[in-house]
Structures are given as C-alpha cells and as structure tokens.
Amino acid sequence: MSEVKTVGLFLLTALAEIVGCYLQYLWLNQNRSPWLLVPAALSLSLFAWLLTLHPTAAGRVYAAYGGVYVFVAILWLWAVDGVQPTSWDLVGSAVALTGMAIIMFAPRYG
C-alpha cells in the first residue's frame, strides 16, 4: 500500500473513532439524546473495520495509528471544540506523525 493511501486510511480511521467517541460524550456529558449511541456504535464499528485494511502486522498498525490519532484529535480540538492549538500541541502532533512514519515506512529487513 502506498504511503499516501496508508496515511489517508489512518486519517479516515481516526475520524471514525473520534466521531464515535464524541457522540457518546455528547450523550453522557451534554445530556443529548441516547439515540446518538446508534451512529456512535456504527462509527466505532467502522473504525475497527478500517484498522483491518492495512496489510501489515496488527501491532504495528495500532502503534502507528496512535500518531495519526493524536494529530486528528488536535485538529478536532480546533475545528469542533473551538480551541486553538498551542505551539506545543502542534509540535507534539508533528512528533507523533514522525513516529507513525518511522513505524510504517521504515525499510523492513529479514
């Protein structure tokens, strides 16, 4: 799988997870409708399925995915929560994405 497809799939996966968790958050902490649990469950199911589409060892996928999740969560902080990320948030996201790239795209020997 190309690097662009891998990163795109990770971005979609992170969005599915964050949406699923956010909908549950709205129900639990914002007293919204329990019907939000239906799309939340669908979104979290999509998240789990998307993780299976990577053609490498599951542990490697989970480890690398974490870096993309950090980046998408910071974007969510800005776009949905309305909180501008600090320079430390951006640096941390860059470090997490660098870790993802090393884990997923480093040459494999043996």
Secondary structure, DSSP 8 states (H G I E B T S, - for coil): --HHHHHHHHHHHHHHHHHHHHHHHHHHHS---GGGHHHHHHHHHHHHHHHTTSSS-HHHHHHHHHHHHHHHHHHHHHHTS-----HHHHHHHHHHHHHHHHHHHS----
